[in-house]
Amino acid sequence: MNTIELASSLRLAVSALHKGLRKKSGGYKTYSMTEMETIGYLYRNEQLMPTELATLTRITTQSMSQILARMEEWEIIKRTPVKDDKRKVYISLTSAGKELVNHTMYERDEWLKGVIEQTLSIDEQEILEKALPVLNKLLETK
């Protein structure tokens, strides 16, 4: 298999796996992909400004404002004014928002664990384990 075939096969496999993981969490039915992506960025960062979230999710600040308003209604996020400039706010997850992320990760891990155990032999599981550092190396290159 040449490098382009390898890249294409890897892309297809990762995309299908990602789609399967998204479908196996309760949040998939309730939240849009952009909302889930926003929650993920907030989980990985203590706090971000709305403009930063819009840039990260590749949407307009107006669209992000609408998403944040909905998320605030759902009590997933909270707004904290910036000390030096009260016109600006930081967005962070509430405890309910963090619980949502933890629950979603648990559901996805459990689903993937089941798929691995039911589908892969012990030898294949060991190959997958050995491939993880290589896959993570690909993530380091942006």
N, CA, C and O of each residue as an XYZ file, in Angstrom:
568
protein
N       0.867     -1.183      0.000
C       0.000      0.000      0.000
C       0.904      1.234      0.000
O       1.798      1.356      0.837
N       0.664      2.150     -0.948
C       1.480      3.363     -0.972
C       0.959      4.367      0.068
O      -0.082      4.140      0.685
N       1.670      5.450      0.256
C       1.356      6.401      1.318
C      -0.011      7.054      1.143
O      -0.718      7.268      2.127
N      -0.391      7.370     -0.084
C      -1.706      7.999     -0.292
C      -2.829      7.011      0.018
O      -3.858      7.396      0.574
N      -2.638      5.741     -0.339
C      -3.639      4.721     -0.006
C      -3.718      4.528      1.509
O      -4.804      4.365      2.065
N      -2.572      4.549      2.163
C      -2.532      4.438      3.624
C      -3.255      5.616      4.263
O      -4.053      5.435      5.183
N      -2.977      6.821      3.777
C      -3.621      8.023      4.318
C      -5.135      7.955      4.134
O      -5.894      8.271      5.050
N      -5.565      7.543      2.951
C      -6.997      7.462      2.675
C      -7.666      6.402      3.548
O      -8.741      6.645      4.094
N      -7.051      5.246      3.683
C      -7.609      4.181      4.516
C      -7.671      4.603      5.977
O      -8.652      4.325      6.666
N      -6.631      5.269      6.447
C      -6.618      5.742      7.836
C      -7.710      6.781      8.057
O      -8.413      6.740      9.066
N      -7.854      7.712      7.118
C      -8.895      8.738      7.227
C     -10.276      8.115      7.307
O     -11.088      8.499      8.149
N     -10.543      7.161      6.439
C     -11.848      6.496      6.437
C     -12.105      5.748      7.749
O     -13.201      5.815      8.305
N     -11.092      5.040      8.235
C     -11.249      4.279      9.473
C     -11.466      5.201     10.671
O     -12.338      4.950     11.503
N     -10.678      6.261     10.753
C     -10.805      7.198     11.875
C     -12.143      7.917     11.804
O     -12.793      8.110     12.831
N     -12.563      8.317     10.611
C     -13.855      9.001     10.461
C     -15.011      8.102     10.878
O     -15.920      8.551     11.576
N     -14.989      6.843     10.460
C     -16.059      5.910     10.814
C     -16.067      5.643     12.319
O     -17.132      5.566     12.932
N     -14.897      5.505     12.903
C     -14.808      5.280     14.350
C     -15.325      6.501     15.106
O     -16.054      6.364     16.088
N     -14.949      7.684     14.649
C     -15.410      8.922     15.288
C     -16.929      9.040     15.217
O     -17.575      9.424     16.192
N     -17.488      8.711     14.066
C     -18.942      8.763     13.893
C     -19.623      7.774     14.840
O     -20.640      8.098     15.452
N     -19.071      6.590     14.956
C     -19.614      5.596     15.876
C     -19.571      6.069     17.317
O     -20.525      5.868     18.069
N     -18.476      6.693     17.702
C     -18.346      7.217     19.069
C     -19.360      8.322     19.336
O     -19.954      8.370     20.413
N     -19.564      9.208     18.367
C     -20.531     10.305     18.536
C     -21.936      9.759     18.747
O     -22.700     10.285     19.557
N     -22.270      8.710     18.020
C     -23.620      8.154     18.106
C     -23.863      7.407     19.421
O     -25.013      7.173     19.793
N     -22.812      7.039     20.114
C     -22.963      6.233     21.315
C     -22.992      7.050     22.599
O     -22.782      6.506     23.683
N     -23.246      8.330     22.491
C     -23.351      9.140     23.707
C     -24.688      9.862     23.723
O     -25.212     10.247     22.678
N     -25.226     10.037     24.904
C     -26.510     10.712     25.053
C     -26.501     12.132     24.522
O     -27.512     12.602     23.999
N     -25.375     12.825     24.646
C     -25.266     14.203     24.179
C     -25.424     14.342     22.681
O     -25.767     15.417     22.190
N     -25.178     13.269     21.948
C     -25.265     13.309     20.489
C     -26.672     13.700     20.045
O     -26.834     14.438     19.074
N     -27.674     13.215     20.743
C     -29.052     13.484     20.349
C     -29.523     14.859     20.815
O     -30.413     15.448     20.201
N     -28.944     15.366     21.878
C     -29.392     16.606     22.485
C     -28.662     17.836     21.943
O     -29.272     18.889     21.757
N     -27.380     17.706     21.695
C     -26.546     18.848     21.333
C     -26.057     18.737     19.896
O     -25.818     17.641     19.389
N     -25.912     19.897     19.245
C     -25.355     19.917     17.893
C     -23.860     19.620     17.960
O     -23.252     19.663     19.029
N     -23.285     19.321     16.807
C     -21.843     19.058     16.764
C     -21.051     20.271     17.231
O     -20.059     20.120     17.944
N     -21.470     21.471     16.844
C     -20.755     22.683     17.261
C     -20.887     22.890     18.763
O     -19.935     23.316     19.416
N     -22.056     22.594     19.313
C     -22.237     22.710     20.763
C     -21.337     21.715     21.493
O     -20.707     22.064     22.491
N     -21.274     20.478     20.999
C     -20.403     19.477     21.627
C     -18.932     19.873     21.495
O     -18.148     19.679     22.424
N     -18.562     20.427     20.344
C     -17.190     20.881     20.141
C     -16.865     22.025     21.101
O     -15.775     22.069     21.673
N     -17.805     22.944     21.276
C     -17.626     24.068     22.196
C     -17.454     23.563     23.626
O     -16.565     24.016     24.348
N     -18.296     22.634     24.027
C     -18.193     22.049     25.369
C     -16.834     21.377     25.541
O     -16.216     21.483     26.600
N     -16.371     20.690     24.508
C     -15.056     20.038     24.564
C     -13.921     21.032     24.754
O     -13.015     20.801     25.555
N     -13.969     22.140     24.016
C     -12.924     23.166     24.184
C     -12.959     23.743     25.598
O     -11.913     23.989     26.199
N     -14.146     23.953     26.118
C     -14.250     24.489     27.477
C     -13.781     23.483     28.517
O     -13.246     23.868     29.557
N     -13.974     22.216     28.248
C     -13.513     21.176     29.167
C     -11.982     21.132     29.212
O     -11.388     20.934     30.272
N     -11.358     21.319     28.054
C      -9.900     21.250     27.970
C      -9.211     22.552     28.378
O      -8.003     22.573     28.614
N      -9.980     23.628     28.459
C      -9.441     24.935     28.854
C     -10.301     25.443     30.011
O     -11.525     25.317     29.977
N      -9.686     25.999     31.001
C     -10.450     26.450     32.165
C     -11.506     27.472     31.787
O     -12.646     27.413     32.249
N     -11.109     28.410     30.939
C     -12.049     29.436     30.485
C     -11.562     30.021     29.167
O     -10.361     30.108     28.912
N     -12.512     30.419     28.343
C     -12.204     31.028     27.054
C     -13.183     32.163     26.809
O     -14.281     32.187     27.365
N     -12.772     33.094     25.976
C     -13.659     34.184     25.589
C     -14.522     33.725     24.412
O     -14.111     32.845     23.656
N     -15.704     34.304     24.249
C     -16.568     33.911     23.133
C     -15.882     34.015     21.771
O     -16.097     33.165     20.907
N     -15.073     35.028     21.575
C     -14.376     35.178     20.286
C     -13.393     34.029     20.071
O     -13.236     33.549     18.948
N     -12.736     33.590     21.133
C     -11.812     32.458     21.020
C     -12.574     31.183     20.647
O     -12.122     30.401     19.811
N     -13.727     30.985     21.273
C     -14.543     29.814     20.963
C     -15.035     29.845     19.519
O     -15.056     28.816     18.843
N     -15.428     31.019     19.053
C     -15.879     31.155     17.665
C     -14.745     30.804     16.702
O     -14.963     30.108     15.710
N     -13.557     31.277     16.991
C     -12.401     30.982     16.142
C     -12.085     29.488     16.153
O     -11.857     28.890     15.101
N     -12.072     28.898     17.323
C     -11.761     27.472     17.445
C     -12.772     26.586     16.719
O     -12.400     25.573     16.126
N     -14.037     26.963     16.764
C     -15.087     26.154     16.140
C     -15.382     26.581     14.704
O     -16.223     25.982     14.034
N     -14.683     27.621     14.233
C     -14.803     28.102     12.863
C     -16.216     28.578     12.524
O     -16.744     28.276     11.454
N     -16.819     29.324     13.447
C     -18.127     29.921     13.187
C     -18.038     31.413     13.504
O     -17.041     31.871     14.062
N     -19.072     32.168     13.152
C     -19.074     33.602     13.419
C     -19.303     33.855     14.908
O     -19.827     32.999     15.621
N     -18.911     35.022     15.359
C     -19.138     35.374     16.764
C     -20.632     35.472     17.058
O     -21.067     35.174     18.170
N     -21.419     35.891     16.063
C     -22.870     35.967     16.243
C     -23.454     34.564     16.464
O     -24.287     34.374     17.350
N     -23.024     33.591     15.669
C     -23.495     32.216     15.847
C     -23.057     31.666     17.201
O     -23.818     30.966     17.869
N     -21.825     31.986     17.602
C     -21.339     31.524     18.909
C     -22.163     32.149     20.018
O     -22.460     31.483     21.010
N     -22.538     33.411     19.874
C     -23.376     34.064     20.891
C     -24.692     33.325     21.067
O     -25.168     33.161     22.190
N     -25.281     32.878     19.964
C     -26.538     32.125     20.038
C     -26.338     30.776     20.720
O     -27.162     30.352     21.530
N     -25.247     30.113     20.387
C     -24.934     28.823     21.015
C     -24.720     29.008     22.509
O     -25.245     28.238     23.314
N     -23.954     30.023     22.883
C     -23.672     30.264     24.302
C     -24.940     30.634     25.067
O     -25.094     30.254     26.228
N     -25.839     31.364     24.436
C     -27.108     31.711     25.090
C     -27.911     30.450     25.404
O     -28.459     30.312     26.498
N     -27.976     29.528     24.436
C     -28.687     28.261     24.674
C     -28.011     27.461     25.782
O     -28.677     26.923     26.666
N     -26.690     27.390     25.727
C     -25.946     26.615     26.719
C     -26.090     27.214     28.120
O     -26.102     26.498     29.121
N     -26.197     28.529     28.165
C     -26.410     29.186     29.459
C     -27.806     28.857     29.999
O     -27.971     28.631     31.197
N     -28.805     28.830     29.116
C     -30.160     28.439     29.522
C     -30.174     27.020     30.078
O     -30.890     26.730     31.037
N     -29.383     26.140     29.476
C     -29.305     24.739     29.899
C     -28.412     24.564     31.130
O     -28.272     23.457     31.650
N     -27.808     25.672     31.594
C     -26.916     25.694     32.758
C     -25.673     24.829     32.558
O     -25.182     24.193     33.490
N     -25.176     24.820     31.313
C     -23.960     24.085     30.958
C     -22.732     24.983     31.123
O     -21.645     24.513     31.459
N     -22.926     26.287     30.879
C     -21.814     27.238     30.968
C     -22.162     28.365     31.926
O     -23.316     28.574     32.299
N     -21.114     29.081     32.308
C     -21.320     30.307     33.084
C     -20.400     31.381     32.505
O     -19.365     31.089     31.905
N     -20.807     32.617     32.705
C     -20.039     33.772     32.227
C     -19.438     34.489     33.427
O     -20.105     34.708     34.438
N     -18.164     34.850     33.295
C     -17.473     35.577     34.356
C     -16.850     36.831     33.745
O     -16.027     36.722     32.837
N     -17.225     38.015     34.222
C     -16.644     39.243     33.658
C     -15.122     39.281     33.851
O     -14.596     38.823     34.865
N     -14.436     39.837     32.855
C     -12.995     40.031     32.940
C     -12.745     41.171     33.928
O     -13.390     42.216     33.839
N     -11.831     40.984     34.852
C     -11.596     41.972     35.911
C     -11.200     43.345     35.377
O     -11.667     44.369     35.874
N     -10.336     43.359     34.364
C      -9.834     44.628     33.839
C     -10.782     45.295     32.840
O     -10.656     46.489     32.572
N     -11.723     44.536     32.293
C     -12.621     45.068     31.270
C     -13.985     44.394     31.415
O     -14.202     43.302     30.891
N     -14.884     45.038     32.116
C     -16.195     44.457     32.432
C     -17.058     44.198     31.188
O     -18.074     43.508     31.277
N     -16.663     44.747     30.028
C     -17.419     44.497     28.802
C     -17.143     43.101     28.261
O     -17.934     42.568     27.484
N     -16.030     42.511     28.664
C     -15.640     41.195     28.174
C     -15.952     40.138     29.232
O     -15.955     40.415     30.432
N     -16.215     38.916     28.753
C     -16.509     37.829     29.687
C     -15.709     36.584     29.314
O     -15.367     36.352     28.154
N     -15.429     35.802     30.342
C     -14.874     34.477     30.144
C     -16.015     33.486     30.228
O     -16.948     33.657     31.012
N     -15.932     32.448     29.413
C     -16.913     31.376     29.428
C     -16.239     30.150     30.029
O     -15.108     29.820     29.673
N     -16.928     29.484     30.929
C     -16.419     28.237     31.505
C     -17.587     27.287     31.731
O     -18.749     27.693     31.706
N     -17.266     26.034     31.949
C     -18.298     25.040     32.214
C     -18.766     25.118     33.661
O     -17.978     25.384     34.569
N     -20.035     24.888     33.859
C     -20.567     24.735     35.208
C     -20.261     23.303     35.649
O     -19.737     22.509     34.866
N     -20.582     22.979     36.877
C     -20.381     21.600     37.329
C     -21.251     20.649     36.508
O     -20.838     19.522     36.234
N     -22.457     21.090     36.110
C     -23.319     20.266     35.261
C     -22.675     20.047     33.892
O     -22.786     18.960     33.326
N     -22.012     21.059     33.360
C     -21.320     20.933     32.082
C     -20.172     19.947     32.165
O     -19.975     19.139     31.258
N     -19.408     20.009     33.255
C     -18.299     19.065     33.448
C     -18.835     17.643     33.616
O     -18.248     16.687     33.110
N     -19.946     17.516     34.327
C     -20.561     16.199     34.514
C     -21.022     15.627     33.170
O     -20.880     14.431     32.920
N     -21.573     16.483     32.312
C     -21.991     16.058     30.979
C     -20.808     15.482     30.201
O     -20.919     14.423     29.585
N     -19.680     16.184     30.234
C     -18.498     15.725     29.504
C     -18.013     14.399     30.086
O     -17.730     13.463     29.339
N     -17.917     14.314     31.399
C     -17.447     13.076     32.026
C     -18.365     11.900     31.698
O     -17.892     10.792     31.443
N     -19.669     12.139     31.704
C     -20.625     11.082     31.385
C     -20.488     10.657     29.922
O     -20.520      9.466     29.612
N     -20.338     11.624     29.038
C     -20.181     11.330     27.609
C     -18.909     10.524     27.362
O     -18.926      9.559     26.598
N     -17.806     10.913     28.003
C     -16.554     10.172     27.837
C     -16.711      8.739     28.353
O     -16.216      7.797     27.735
N     -17.397      8.579     29.479
C     -17.621      7.253     30.044
C     -18.427      6.387     29.061
O     -18.072      5.237     28.807
N     -19.515      6.950     28.511
C     -20.349      6.203     27.558
C     -19.535      5.768     26.336
O     -19.639      4.628     25.885
N     -18.741      6.672     25.818
C     -17.946      6.368     24.630
C     -16.873      5.329     24.934
O     -16.644      4.414     24.142
N     -16.216      5.474     26.085
C     -15.194      4.489     26.473
C     -15.802      3.106     26.654
O     -15.218      2.109     26.229
N     -16.965      3.042     27.280
C     -17.635      1.759     27.482
C     -18.026      1.129     26.154
O     -17.844     -0.073     25.963
N     -18.564      1.930     25.229
C     -18.936      1.413     23.924
C     -17.709      0.870     23.194
O     -17.732     -0.238     22.659
N     -16.627      1.674     23.180
C     -15.425      1.269     22.465
C     -14.792      0.037     23.113
O     -14.293     -0.843     22.411
N     -14.807     -0.030     24.416
C     -14.302     -1.205     25.139
C     -15.053     -2.449     24.685
O     -14.441     -3.478     24.399
N     -16.376     -2.354     24.618
C     -17.182     -3.484     24.175
C     -16.865     -3.899     22.754
O     -16.758     -5.089     22.458
N     -16.715     -2.920     21.874
C     -16.402     -3.219     20.469
C     -15.032     -3.892     20.368
O     -14.867     -4.862     19.628
N     -14.061     -3.380     21.107
C     -12.716     -3.966     21.083
C     -12.763     -5.403     21.576
O     -12.207     -6.299     20.940
N     -13.423     -5.625     22.703
C     -13.464     -6.972     23.290
C     -14.233     -7.954     22.419
O     -13.861     -9.125     22.328
N     -15.304     -7.488     21.775
C     -16.132     -8.390     20.966
C     -15.577     -8.630     19.568
O     -15.868     -9.655     18.952
N     -14.784     -7.696     19.067
C     -14.364     -7.750     17.670
C     -12.915     -8.194     17.482
O     -12.600     -8.915     16.535
N     -12.042     -7.764     18.381
C     -10.610     -8.001     18.185
C     -10.103     -9.164     19.034
O     -10.506     -9.338     20.184
N      -9.216     -9.948     18.442
C      -8.539    -11.009     19.191
C      -7.536    -10.353     20.148
O      -7.268     -9.155     20.047
N      -6.995    -11.129     21.057
C      -5.974    -10.615     21.982
C      -4.779    -10.095     21.191
O      -4.236     -9.040     21.520
N      -4.359    -10.819     20.151
C      -3.236    -10.376     19.318
C      -3.550     -9.038     18.639
O      -2.698     -8.152     18.583
N      -4.770     -8.898     18.126
C      -5.164     -7.634     17.485
C      -5.226     -6.496     18.496
O      -4.865     -5.364     18.176
N      -5.677     -6.783     19.700
C      -5.701     -5.755     20.749
C      -4.286     -5.295     21.079
O      -4.057     -4.110     21.322
N      -3.330     -6.237     21.088
C      -1.925     -5.874     21.340
C      -1.363     -5.032     20.201
O      -0.587     -4.107     20.441
N      -1.746     -5.342     18.969
C      -1.306     -4.542     17.813
C      -1.866     -3.129     17.932
O      -1.155     -2.150     17.704
N      -3.153     -3.029     18.291
C      -3.777     -1.719     18.466
C      -3.059     -0.921     19.555
O      -2.806      0.273     19.394
N      -2.738     -1.580     20.647
C      -2.019     -0.912     21.741
C      -0.656     -0.398     21.273
O      -0.244      0.703     21.638
N       0.037     -1.198     20.468
C       1.346     -0.781     19.955
C       1.221      0.344     18.931
O       2.162      1.115     18.746
N       0.069      0.447     18.262
C      -0.131      1.494     17.254
C      -0.459      2.853     17.878
O      -0.294      3.884     17.227
N      -0.919      2.865     19.121
C      -1.323      4.133     19.748
C      -0.226      5.194     19.763
O      -0.514      6.342     19.424
N       1.023      4.874     20.140
C       2.061      5.916     20.087
C       2.259      6.483     18.680
O       2.536      7.672     18.525
N       2.121      5.646     17.666
C       2.268      6.105     16.281
C       1.116      7.041     15.925
O       1.335      8.093     15.324
N      -0.112      6.665     16.292
C      -1.264      7.530     16.026
C      -1.140      8.852     16.777
O      -1.438      9.911     16.225
N      -0.705      8.794     18.015
C      -0.523     10.028     18.796
C       0.557     10.908     18.180
O       0.458     12.133     18.245
N       1.569     10.318     17.593
C       2.622     11.089     16.916
C       2.029     11.887     15.750
O       2.429     13.024     15.498
N       1.066     11.272     15.041
C       0.396     11.985     13.947
C      -0.359     13.205     14.475
O      -0.442     14.226     13.792
N      -0.903     13.106     15.675
C      -1.657     14.222     16.265
C      -0.755     15.388     16.635
O      -1.216     16.529     16.690
N       0.511     15.125     16.887
C       1.458     16.187     17.269
C       1.758     17.118     16.106
O       2.165     18.260     16.319
N       1.562     16.650     14.885
C       1.824     17.451     13.694
C       0.523     18.132     13.288
O      -0.457     17.469     12.947
N       0.524     19.465     13.328
C      -0.708     20.196     12.999
C      -0.537     21.025     11.773
O      -1.473     21.705     11.352
